[in-house]
Amino acid sequence: MNTSAINPPAPLAHPGRRTTGLILSGCAVMFLILQGGATWLSGILDPTWAALNVTALMLLTAAVCERLVFNLTLPQAFRALGFGPPTARAMLAAALIACIMLLFFPIFSFIADVPIRLQADWPWILVGAIALNGVAEETLFRGFVFGGLRRAGLSFGRAGTIAMAIFAAVHLLLFVQSPFMIALLSTLLALAAAFPMAYLFERGGNSVWAPALLHVVAHTIRLVDIPEPYVLPAVASWSVMQLSMPFLAFAFLKRLLTPPR
């Protein structure tokens, strides 16, 4: 993997171990908000409302952390977190990969000879996935952790490796919440997606929107209704398929995802 071709964003503050430590501490706080808040609120609220509330709180926390670490104003903080406009080429690359991923459902339906239909409330479920998985998680792992480490002066490889390790580590919680195979595949997917998502973020104008699109699509299996005997095979097949999907981003590196000048 050639990481030297990527130009790092201009550092916005003092680089060094102290900045890296502050970024990792902020990440821990925001993850506790995401995980603990989503778990607690889901017990008293509709899951989508819980996702919206947790996402709002985490974004506010992320902006405060940007203020503390990099001394940014509120508009600067959200821009640094990845809420600026993405490049059209990065969004096109993400959209093409997303379309390929979504082909899984008609193909699985045809091969297994089982009907797959959208759930009645799929738009509302999608809103929750966009908020929690797309906006909140990509803001945390790509915008704040990876982007912050890059702005602190770390190389693409080092920043990507740290972000990958953190993203994979938080998925270990799935081993106490889900079947072993699903948890294992989800953790492997987090490892596989780390660098492709980092490329989409940085070469997309340091914007979360291209990786957020793929992150939301990765959760679209929650939108469909699959007959009970086929749920586990479908989820396992979906996870295995997605292990290779993020790497399609590398096919666009020389054309759509060209390094910033």
C-alpha angles and dihedrals in degrees: 000000000000108000097160091079092068115090112219119232114257109273111253097198146007110319123215145082094310092058091046090050092050091050092051091047091051089049091055092051093048093047090053088052092050098044100033095038094049092048094047098042093046087065093059104024140046107275093245093050088048090052092049094050094046092047092052092050093046093050090051089050091048091053091050090049090051088052092051097043102036103017093237130161118242095263091046090049095055091045090051091048089060105266094126121105114287124227114265090233093056091049090049091052091049091047092052092050090046092054091052090050092051091055086076093081100058091039093051091045091053096045096044092038090227128130116245115195135177115257116252093247097038095129091058092046088050091054089057092048091050091050101043105027100027106035106020101040095040091047090052102042102029105023102036106024104031096028092043093050090050091051088048088061103262120142121252091253096050094043091047093048093051092047090047092052092050094045091050093045094056089053089062087081087073089073089073095041106040141035112288096248094049091048091048094049091047091052092048089049090054089053093046095048098048101087098034089052090048090054091050090049099047100035089043091066098278087292128143095212100088095048090040090058092055092043091055093046088052087064098046091103084080089065097061133076112227122183111257100250090056101044098093095043090047094049092045092048091046091052093047091049091051093055088077101033099079090055089066085080088074089063089066099046096101097042117022100016099047118162117267115259 
